[in-house]
């Protein structure tokens, strides 16, 4: 935590004014990351707001004016700067250094959001605080998925929704965080050693779920109306694809809409999207257990 805070302060002090300059300064101050990986990470962060805006455009049911949202694993606060008018967003991340960069994005966008450094497994909010909890790229960085989702359910009001978008453990494409094939299929310890051997910093902070484990975790903590699907490809991602990848993406989009094929696609899709509802009333214990 001390190192994290020190790096955040150092990035903020060294970077010239502006959000993009802070993002680049962060990777300039991270010498353990290969230059090609750093360039990929910078591009991903700078394009985050356009991806999130595209995703929000398809979010149903549409958010009501006055809703309170919790953005878990907010990174650089791209959700807060693209949220619909009238929605109050609280942004939480365990990494203080990213919240420092997020503050610059908010200032440039003239948007407001409370920024909190906190752990998703022990959230500093009262029960039933939020109408929606959104985690875009969160759950794959959490060791205990069930514990995180139990906290999510606790801070949701009855009838509130959780929305998750995550990399899929069973993807047949390169693992998106390290750009290597088959890494997430390996046991955690072996995956970490393999990534280190290939020149990366390691894989100890990645715990990708499969579609099945994500659905089971949501069910175990008591969510209802659970849906886990292969995620749609965002428009900004399609625009950056080569013609060949674009045709493959079109085929993927068609297959995910066919009931029989969608189950197969969900198993190996690069990204998963989950949605579930908090029950309207607290779950009562079975009479046999009383």
C-alpha positions as CSV (number, residue, x, y, z in Angstrom):
1,X,0.0,0.0,0.0
2,X,2.8,2.4,0.8
3,X,4.5,1.7,-2.5
4,X,1.2,2.2,-4.3
5,X,0.6,5.5,-2.7
6,X,4.1,6.7,-3.3
7,X,3.8,5.8,-7.0
8,X,0.6,7.6,-7.4
9,X,2.0,10.8,-5.8
10,X,5.1,10.5,-8.0
11,X,3.1,10.1,-11.2
12,X,1.0,13.1,-10.4
13,X,4.0,15.2,-9.6
14,X,6.0,14.2,-12.6
15,X,3.4,14.2,-15.3
16,X,2.6,17.5,-17.2
17,X,-1.0,18.6,-17.0
18,X,-3.5,16.3,-18.6
19,X,-5.0,12.8,-18.4
20,X,-3.1,11.2,-21.3
21,X,0.2,12.6,-20.1
22,X,-0.4,11.0,-16.7
23,X,-1.2,7.6,-18.3
24,X,2.1,7.7,-20.3
25,X,4.0,8.9,-17.3
26,X,2.8,5.9,-15.3
27,X,4.2,3.5,-17.8
28,X,7.4,5.5,-18.1
29,X,7.8,4.9,-14.4
30,X,7.1,1.2,-14.7
31,X,10.5,-0.2,-16.0
32,X,9.5,-3.8,-15.5
33,X,7.0,-3.7,-18.3
34,X,8.3,-4.3,-21.8
35,X,7.8,-1.3,-24.2
36,X,5.4,-3.3,-26.5
37,X,3.3,-4.2,-23.5
38,X,3.4,-0.7,-22.2
39,X,2.2,0.7,-25.6
40,X,-0.6,-1.8,-25.6
41,X,-1.7,-0.9,-22.1
42,X,-1.6,2.8,-22.8
43,X,-3.7,2.4,-25.9
44,X,-6.2,0.3,-23.9
45,X,-6.5,2.9,-21.2
46,X,-6.9,5.9,-23.5
47,X,-9.7,4.1,-25.4
48,X,-11.5,3.0,-22.3
49,X,-14.1,5.8,-22.3
50,X,-15.2,5.1,-25.9
51,X,-15.6,1.4,-25.1
52,X,-17.6,2.1,-22.0
53,X,-19.8,4.6,-23.7
54,X,-20.6,2.0,-26.4
55,X,-21.4,-0.6,-23.7
56,X,-23.6,1.8,-21.8
57,X,-25.6,2.5,-25.0
58,X,-26.7,-1.1,-24.9
59,X,-27.4,-1.3,-21.2
60,X,-31.0,-2.4,-20.5
61,X,-33.2,-1.5,-18.8
62,X,-32.1,2.1,-19.2
63,X,-31.0,3.8,-16.0
64,X,-33.6,5.9,-14.3
65,X,-32.8,9.5,-13.3
66,X,-31.4,9.7,-9.8
67,X,-30.0,6.2,-9.7
68,X,-26.8,5.6,-7.6
69,X,-24.1,3.4,-9.3
70,X,-21.0,1.9,-7.8
71,X,-18.2,1.4,-10.3
72,X,-16.0,-1.4,-8.8
73,X,-12.4,-1.5,-10.2
74,X,-13.0,1.9,-11.8
75,X,-9.4,2.2,-13.1
76,X,-9.3,5.7,-14.6
77,X,-13.0,6.4,-14.1
78,X,-14.2,5.9,-17.6
79,X,-17.7,4.9,-16.4
80,X,-18.0,8.1,-14.4
81,X,-17.3,10.3,-17.4
82,X,-19.7,8.4,-19.7
83,X,-22.6,7.7,-17.3
84,X,-26.1,9.0,-18.3
85,X,-27.1,12.5,-16.9
86,X,-28.7,12.3,-13.5
87,X,-26.9,9.2,-12.4
88,X,-24.6,9.5,-9.4
89,X,-21.4,7.3,-9.8
90,X,-19.1,6.3,-6.9
91,X,-15.8,5.0,-8.2
92,X,-13.8,2.5,-6.2
93,X,-10.4,1.0,-7.0
94,X,-7.9,-0.8,-4.8
95,X,-5.0,1.0,-6.6
96,X,-4.5,4.5,-5.3
97,X,-2.2,5.3,-8.3
98,X,-5.0,4.8,-10.8
99,X,-7.3,7.0,-8.7
100,X,-4.8,9.8,-9.0
101,X,-4.9,9.4,-12.8
102,X,-8.7,9.1,-12.7
103,X,-8.9,12.5,-11.0
104,X,-7.3,14.1,-14.0
105,X,-9.8,12.4,-16.4
106,X,-12.7,13.7,-14.3
107,X,-11.3,17.2,-14.3
108,X,-10.7,17.2,-18.1
109,X,-14.3,15.9,-18.7
110,X,-15.8,18.3,-16.1
111,X,-17.6,15.4,-14.5
112,X,-17.9,14.6,-10.8
113,X,-17.5,11.3,-9.0
114,X,-16.4,10.3,-5.5
115,X,-13.1,8.4,-5.8
116,X,-12.4,5.9,-3.0
117,X,-9.4,3.6,-2.5
118,X,-11.0,0.3,-1.2
119,X,-11.0,-3.4,-1.5
120,X,-14.0,-5.0,-3.3
121,X,-14.0,-7.8,-0.6
122,X,-14.7,-5.3,2.2
123,X,-16.6,-2.3,0.9
124,X,-17.1,0.8,3.1
125,X,-20.8,1.2,2.4
126,X,-24.0,0.5,4.2
127,X,-26.3,-2.2,3.1
128,X,-28.6,-1.4,0.1
129,X,-26.7,1.8,-0.8
130,X,-26.7,1.4,-4.6
131,X,-29.2,0.8,-7.5
132,X,-26.5,-0.8,-9.7
133,X,-23.0,-2.2,-9.2
134,X,-20.9,-2.3,-12.3
135,X,-17.6,-4.2,-12.7
136,X,-15.9,-3.8,-16.1
137,X,-12.7,-5.8,-15.9
138,X,-12.9,-6.3,-12.1
139,X,-13.7,-9.9,-11.2
140,X,-10.7,-11.4,-13.0
141,X,-8.4,-9.5,-10.7
142,X,-10.1,-10.9,-7.5
143,X,-8.9,-14.0,-5.7
144,X,-12.3,-14.8,-4.0
145,X,-15.1,-14.3,-6.5
146,X,-17.8,-15.4,-4.1
147,X,-16.7,-13.0,-1.4
148,X,-16.6,-10.1,-3.8
149,X,-20.1,-10.9,-5.2
150,X,-21.5,-11.3,-1.6
151,X,-20.3,-7.8,-0.9
152,X,-21.8,-6.6,-4.1
153,X,-25.1,-8.0,-3.1
154,X,-24.9,-6.5,0.3
155,X,-24.5,-3.0,-0.9
156,X,-27.2,-3.3,-3.6
157,X,-30.7,-2.3,-2.8
158,X,-33.4,-5.0,-3.1
159,X,-34.2,-5.3,-6.8
160,X,-30.9,-3.7,-7.8
161,X,-28.7,-5.0,-10.5
162,X,-25.1,-6.1,-10.9
163,X,-23.4,-5.9,-14.3
164,X,-20.1,-7.6,-15.0
165,X,-17.8,-7.8,-18.0
166,X,-14.8,-10.0,-17.7
167,X,-12.2,-11.9,-19.7
168,X,-13.1,-15.6,-20.0
169,X,-10.8,-18.2,-18.5
170,X,-11.6,-20.6,-21.4
171,X,-10.9,-18.2,-24.3
172,X,-9.2,-19.7,-27.3
173,X,-7.7,-16.2,-28.2
174,X,-4.6,-14.8,-26.5
175,X,-5.2,-13.9,-22.9
176,X,-5.9,-10.1,-23.0
177,X,-3.8,-9.1,-20.1
178,X,-0.5,-10.7,-21.2
179,X,-1.3,-11.4,-25.0
180,X,-0.3,-15.1,-24.7
181,X,-2.3,-18.1,-25.9
182,X,-3.5,-20.7,-23.4
183,X,-2.3,-19.0,-20.2
184,X,-5.6,-18.9,-18.4
185,X,-6.1,-22.6,-19.0
186,X,-3.0,-23.4,-16.9
187,X,-3.0,-23.9,-13.1
188,X,-2.2,-20.6,-11.4
189,X,1.3,-21.4,-10.3
190,X,2.3,-22.7,-13.7
191,X,0.7,-19.8,-15.5
192,X,2.7,-17.4,-13.4
193,X,6.0,-19.1,-14.2
194,X,5.1,-19.3,-17.9
195,X,4.4,-15.6,-18.2
196,X,7.6,-14.8,-16.3
197,X,9.5,-17.1,-18.7
198,X,8.0,-15.3,-21.7
199,X,9.3,-12.0,-20.4
200,X,6.3,-10.7,-18.5
201,X,6.0,-9.6,-14.9
202,X,3.9,-12.6,-13.8
203,X,0.4,-13.8,-13.5
204,X,-0.3,-13.9,-9.8
205,X,-3.0,-11.1,-9.9
206,X,-5.2,-12.7,-12.6
207,X,-8.0,-15.1,-11.7
208,X,-10.2,-15.3,-14.7
209,X,-13.6,-17.0,-14.3
210,X,-15.2,-19.4,-16.8
211,X,-18.9,-18.9,-17.7
212,X,-19.8,-21.8,-15.4
213,X,-17.8,-20.6,-12.4
214,X,-19.2,-17.0,-12.8
215,X,-22.8,-18.3,-12.9
216,X,-22.3,-20.6,-9.9
217,X,-20.7,-17.8,-7.9
218,X,-23.7,-15.4,-8.6
219,X,-26.1,-18.2,-7.7
220,X,-24.3,-19.1,-4.5
221,X,-24.5,-15.6,-3.0
222,X,-28.3,-15.4,-3.8
223,X,-28.7,-13.4,-7.0
224,X,-31.7,-14.0,-9.2
225,X,-32.4,-13.7,-12.9
226,X,-28.8,-14.5,-13.7
227,X,-27.6,-14.2,-17.3
228,X,-24.0,-15.0,-18.4
229,X,-23.5,-14.5,-22.1
230,X,-20.6,-14.1,-24.6
231,X,-20.0,-10.3,-24.6
232,X,-20.8,-8.1,-27.5
233,X,-17.8,-6.6,-29.3
234,X,-17.8,-2.9,-28.7
235,X,-17.9,-0.6,-31.7
236,X,-14.5,1.0,-31.0
237,X,-12.9,-2.4,-30.9
238,X,-14.4,-3.3,-34.3
239,X,-13.1,-0.2,-35.8
240,X,-9.5,-1.0,-34.9
241,X,-9.7,-4.6,-36.3
242,X,-8.1,-5.7,-39.5
243,X,-10.5,-6.8,-42.3
244,X,-9.8,-10.5,-41.5
245,X,-10.5,-10.0,-37.8
246,X,-13.5,-7.9,-38.7
247,X,-15.0,-10.8,-40.6
248,X,-14.3,-13.2,-37.7
249,X,-16.0,-10.7,-35.3
250,X,-19.0,-10.6,-37.6
251,X,-19.3,-14.4,-37.5
252,X,-18.9,-14.3,-33.7
253,X,-21.7,-11.8,-33.4
254,X,-24.0,-13.9,-35.5
255,X,-23.2,-17.1,-33.6
256,X,-23.7,-15.6,-30.2
257,X,-27.3,-14.8,-31.2
258,X,-28.2,-18.4,-32.2
259,X,-29.5,-20.2,-29.1
260,X,-27.7,-23.5,-29.7
261,X,-24.5,-22.0,-30.9
262,X,-24.4,-19.3,-28.2
263,X,-23.8,-22.0,-25.5
264,X,-20.7,-23.2,-27.4
265,X,-19.6,-19.6,-28.1
266,X,-20.0,-18.7,-24.4
267,X,-17.6,-21.5,-23.4
268,X,-14.7,-20.1,-25.5
269,X,-15.6,-16.4,-26.0
270,X,-12.9,-13.9,-25.3
271,X,-15.2,-11.9,-23.0
272,X,-18.2,-12.7,-20.8
273,X,-21.0,-10.4,-19.8
274,X,-23.1,-11.2,-16.7
275,X,-26.2,-9.5,-15.3
276,X,-28.2,-10.5,-12.2
277,X,-30.7,-9.0,-9.9
278,X,-30.8,-8.7,-6.1
279,X,-34.0,-10.3,-4.7
280,X,-36.7,-7.9,-3.9
281,X,-36.9,-9.2,-0.3
282,X,-34.2,-10.8,1.9
283,X,-33.7,-14.5,1.3
284,X,-35.4,-16.4,4.1
285,X,-33.8,-19.5,5.6
286,X,-35.6,-22.9,4.8
287,X,-38.0,-24.0,7.5
288,X,-36.1,-27.2,7.9
289,X,-33.0,-25.3,8.8
290,X,-34.6,-23.2,11.6
